[in-house]
């Protein structure tokens, strides 16, 4: 049949029929075109995803048993489908290696690569052939495990124990782990993100632990984001201040020094706890500027006291970030010179965990602190993993016993034995001993009998402003006694610290 010459019956068809046929043909054409475009779009998206994955993983060597992020999505889809069908449990574990940058900076890239390989091996062993391990970035991994929350927590505990062991002289691995369960903690699209949120909560608390996701963590992260925004401007807006807690000589019960403690006076929130904003500042790179301000302000205040005749030794806390800065000692010396202070009247308190960091930069900072004559105190002693051999090499002048041991002195024989051993050890190494967190007379008496050199805590004084401490040390201008009735200051509030032996 010639289409250009239709039968008479077609020609006699009404106009609406012709329009319907034309519309149907157009619809069919549009459906076919849309399908072709959708198929082409899916092929393009697959190509883009593959290229994106290749770009992300291009700098990482393949790790046996570890899949890519793209493969993790497929494994997660399969696990969710199995969970929906069988009602069997499923968890996602998100792990971050907290000290990878430290290993790279201190020991070199090869050490970091070996650490990643060790971590991957431990994760594959944890999966035990039933789960999927994927690398999410340079220092992050995810595991999909056919386990309930209790089993995942036990696996995380075993994993952390394994990673905390030194193997063949290699450094220990410090990791933070977050756990989320499907469907208990969210839908398929949110489960990995919730595990990551739990992991970040652990990191902000100091790391080397695990946490199970809780909905409140999302609120906390939102609040922390707001705090971070405000913290960036806290220094320039003069919202930071220092308070000072006195240290007392155990023999005379007179004030010998004071520790400077940082406070943040938020315009809307009031006083923000340093336990909240200091880890945030350390994790997000703000501790450098804040640390510089603390150094200068503590030196300024010590200079003011010196001009008033109050020769007060002042202690500040140095973070791990600061100890890794090559110019740390230069900045301290510059501040001391600007405020006409001697280095041997200034104490740098460094936590035991930071002191044990056997990295090249940290070692160099210790060496320069020692040569400059600065007084070094190892803070929170007893909570870390200090070895006797390493402790002997540190240029410290004193050990500061952690408050957790002091708190149990009156009730625990083990706590008394530990503190007594620390005091004896420190004195054998010619180090002074400071006990912090002293709150009762019984604790004080135990420490005095053990031969502790200095005491610090609420029994003697809470942290106070520089003005309040000045009034305590001197007579009030109005004739009122500015010092506590049972607490006095030495005429010379400290003994000059000798330079550490080189």
HUWO-V703950 format. One record per helix or strand. SS is the DSSP state (hx for helix, st for strand). FROM is the first residue (numbers start at 1). LEN is the number of residues. If there is no record, write none. Layout:
SS:FROM:LEN, SS:FROM:LEN
This chain:
hx:8:4, hx:15:43, st:66:2, hx:69:18, st:90:8, hx:100:8, hx:109:19, st:132:4, st:140:6, hx:149:15, st:175:8, hx:191:14, st:209:4, hx:215:17, st:240:10, st:254:13, st:270:3, hx:274:10, hx:287:21, st:313:6, hx:320:4, hx:328:11, hx:343:3, st:346:6, hx:352:4, hx:360:12, st:375:7, hx:388:6, st:398:4, hx:403:5, hx:413:16, st:432:5, hx:441:10, st:454:3, st:464:1, hx:466:8, st:488:2
